[in-house]
Amino acid sequence: MPRPARVRADAEGDAVDQALTDLASAAGTAVASAAGTDAWNGLRERVARLFGRAPGTETGAVVARLDRTVAALEEAGPAETDRIRIRLGASWQARFEDLLENLDEAGRVEIAGQLRELVTEARRTLRGPSAGDGGLAVGGNVDIRADHGSAAAAVMGDVTLGNPPQPGPDQS
């Protein structure tokens, strides 16, 4: 029988256990944050595959639970969404902790690595586009137009419109 991640006799056990708890928390938050977004389908499939690798876990049941996560958020009113998302994140954290606890050490290391990748990808996807200093990042459509001698741009430096001034007598 695999030894649970939380029950460790070695001196570094507390640090390892906390790292796994933190990872499970981040994964739970990722699931709750991605539910109902454009990032959801990819994350949903990855989570189902992760759970499907654990002994005694039926992938169909995990997919059904993931679908109930989205349904709970869709049914929530605007004032409830944040509270429901927090509750769902905690619920998924517990599931990820159980998943990690029920694996042997080699399986735990492998699944923990995949969870880290999942969390990193979810954060990147949910954060949306980003740009450095002086740049512009857009997550949707942008329509920029200029007409009648004007200038238009998303990011524009020094621009002068019109004719330059005529040189005066001391400038000729």
Beta strands, then each sheet from edge to edge (+ up, - down):
end
